[in-house]
Amino acid sequence: MRVLACTILTIGMMLVAAPARAQTYDPNFPVCLQTYAIGGGYIDCSFTSLAQCAASASGRAAQCLNNPYFTQGGDRKPSRQRGVY
């Protein structure tokens, strides 16, 4: 009887679990637009400047923000500096 109850509880918990969301920040663009809505907002990182994002956010419940995952210029290795002896 306990096994049946534990099995039902486990299946119920798996069905109730919400799906995980993927990364919303695109590292190729420096500016993101975050919108707000009653049912939930979204983040759109497809803007190249704050002015472009502000034009899109105008008149909406939204704000522009800097993309924290923006990679400028791709993968560059840091240059080695030689010490002075």
C-alpha positions as semicolon CSV with decimal commas, in nm:
position;residue;x (nm);y (nm);z (nm)
1;M;0,000;0,000;0,000
2;R;0,286;0,238;0,080
3;V;0,453;0,166;-0,252
4;L;0,133;0,253;-0,438
5;A;0,097;0,580;-0,247
6;C;0,460;0,675;-0,311
7;T;0,423;0,591;-0,681
8;I;0,111;0,805;-0,715
9;L;0,279;1,092;-0,529
10;T;0,588;1,070;-0,751
11;I;0,386;1,067;-1,071
12;G;0,179;1,362;-0,947
13;M;0,491;1,564;-0,869
14;M;0,635;1,494;-1,214
15;L;0,317;1,610;-1,385
16;V;0,302;1,933;-1,186
17;A;0,665;2,033;-1,250
18;A;0,700;2,331;-1,482
19;P;0,924;2,309;-1,787
20;A;1,261;2,484;-1,760
21;R;1,319;2,793;-1,972
22;A;1,618;2,823;-2,202
23;Q;1,874;3,103;-2,204
24;T;1,700;3,421;-2,324
25;Y;2,006;3,640;-2,371
26;D;2,162;3,627;-2,720
27;P;2,538;3,688;-2,680
28;N;2,560;3,842;-3,031
29;F;2,369;4,163;-2,949
30;P;2,465;4,423;-2,684
31;V;2,113;4,548;-2,593
32;C;1,803;4,363;-2,473
33;L;1,437;4,465;-2,445
34;Q;1,251;4,337;-2,140
35;T;0,872;4,354;-2,163
36;Y;0,623;4,322;-1,879
37;A;0,275;4,170;-1,898
38;I;0,017;4,022;-1,662
39;G;0,067;3,670;-1,796
40;G;0,447;3,711;-1,797
41;G;0,690;3,909;-2,004
42;Y;0,982;3,818;-2,222
43;I;1,334;3,932;-2,303
44;D;1,435;4,003;-2,663
45;C;1,809;4,050;-2,726
46;S;1,815;4,152;-3,091
47;F;1,913;4,520;-3,073
48;T;2,242;4,681;-3,169
49;S;2,197;5,010;-2,980
50;L;2,001;5,160;-2,692
51;A;1,833;5,406;-2,932
52;Q;1,705;5,121;-3,149
53;C;1,572;4,940;-2,841
54;A;1,413;5,257;-2,701
55;A;1,225;5,310;-3,027
56;S;1,083;4,960;-3,001
57;A;0,997;5,000;-2,631
58;S;0,818;5,331;-2,683
59;G;0,455;5,316;-2,566
60;R;0,485;4,969;-2,418
61;A;0,547;4,833;-2,068
62;A;0,912;4,764;-2,146
63;Q;1,264;4,874;-2,070
64;C;1,601;4,843;-2,239
65;L;1,901;4,694;-2,065
66;N;2,258;4,600;-2,144
67;N;2,309;4,236;-2,231
68;P;2,521;4,082;-1,953
69;Y;2,629;3,798;-2,185
70;F;2,734;4,011;-2,483
71;T;3,064;3,890;-2,632
72;Q;3,232;4,173;-2,815
73;G;3,453;4,069;-3,104
74;G;3,434;3,694;-3,046
75;D;3,683;3,480;-2,856
76;R;4,013;3,661;-2,818
77;K;4,298;3,539;-2,608
78;P;4,450;3,794;-2,371
79;S;4,790;3,922;-2,476
80;R;5,089;3,830;-2,262
81;Q;5,275;4,121;-2,116
82;R;5,638;4,076;-2,037
83;G;5,762;4,203;-1,707
84;V;6,049;4,451;-1,687
85;Y;6,349;4,314;-1,500
